[in-house]
């Protein structure tokens, strides 16, 4: 086991929370300020990211380094959903199993980009994977 000071662990925990907070605020900005309605997969990803922002904030406040036990499953499932969304956006998922229908926003349309072409599903995947990595680092440094 690598011995880490609580300040190193706290920094990892703070970074995980900041990623979740920035992702949550960005999703709200894109939806509420920019007026871009989320697709079905975006809603599912939000269902996993939004609680992470709250859970990790509480863990930071309490210096709860065991947060990986309950935050890692949320981040992992969110990452899987985001990965499926990236595959859908890239056109690698066949049409019959696509979750988005003709009613509502497209999961893979041109509206799924920001900053001149950066796909939102890719940003979501990056955020979830980064949180997973940070939580795994915390886990490895706190468990024997």
N, C-alpha and C positions, 0 to 999 in steps of 0.2 A: 504494500500500500504506500502510495506517495503521500508524504505528510504535507499538508497545505495549511497555511494560516487561514483563520476565518476571513481575513480581508480579501484573500485571493478567491475564496469561495463566494464571498459576498459580491465581488466584482462580476463573477460569472452569472450569479443569480440576477444581479441588476441588469446586466446585458440582455439576459433572456427576457426579463420584464420589459425593457425598453423596446426590444424587437416586437413583442406582442402588443405593446401600447401603440407603437408607431403603425403597425399593421391595422389595428383596430381603428385608430383615428383616420388612417388613409382610406379604409373601406367606407367609413362614415362620410368622409369628405367627398369621395367619388360618387357615392349614392345621393347624399343630401344636398351638397353644394353644386356639384357638376351635373346632377340630375340623371346620372346613368343608373338605370335599374339593374340590380344584380340578377344573374341567371340562377337556375336551380342549383347548380354545383357551387356557385358563389355563396348562396344561402347556407348550404351545408358546411362549407369551409368557415363561414362566419360563426356557425354554431359551435365550432371547436376553438376558434381564435379568440372570440370575445371573452369566454370564461377564463382563458389563459391569462389575459391581461389582468383580470381581477385576482385570480389565484396567485399569480406570481407577484403582484403588488403586496398582497397579504404576507406572502412568504418573505419578501424583502423586509417588510416592516417587522416581522417576527424573527428574522434571520433563521428561517426554517429551511435548512439544507436538505431535509428529507422530502421536500416538495416534489422531487423527481418521481416519487412513488405514485403520485396522482396527476401530475402535470405531463409526464412523459407519455402515458397512453393517449391523452387528448392531442398532444402535438403529433404523435405517431399516426393516429387516425386522420388528423387534418392533413398531414403530409401525403398519406395515401390518396385521399380525396383530391388534393391539389395535383398529384402525379397523374391521376386519371383525367383530370381536367386538362393538363398539359397534353396528354395523349389525344384527347378529343380535339383540342385546339389545333394540334399538328395533323389531324386527319387520320390518325392511326386506329381509331375506334370505329367499327362499322356503323353505318347509319341505323340499322334496326335496334341497336342497344344504346343509342344516345338518349340521355335523360331529358334533354330540352326538346320541347315541341314547338309547333308553329305559333302557339299562343305564349306570349312572354318573350323576354330577351333571349337572344341566341347565346349558347355556351361557347361558340367558336367564331362569332362574327367579327367584323371590323371594330365594333364597339368594345372589344375585349383588349384594347391596347391603350397605353398611356405614354406620354413623353415621346410622341412621334413614332410609335411602333413597338414599344416594349410590352409584351403580352402580360396581362394581369395574372393569368394562371401561373406563369413562370415566377412572377414576384411572390405570389402566395406560397408556391413550393419552396422558394428560397427562404422565406421567413420561417416556415414550419421546420425545414431541415436545420436551419441555424439554431432554432430553439431546441430541437432534439439534440443536436451536438452539444450545446451548452449544458443541457440537463444531464446528458451522459457523462460529460466531464465532471459535473458536480457529484454524480453518483459514484464515479470511479475514485474520486478523491475523499469520499466520506464513508465508503463501505470497505471493510477489511477483505 
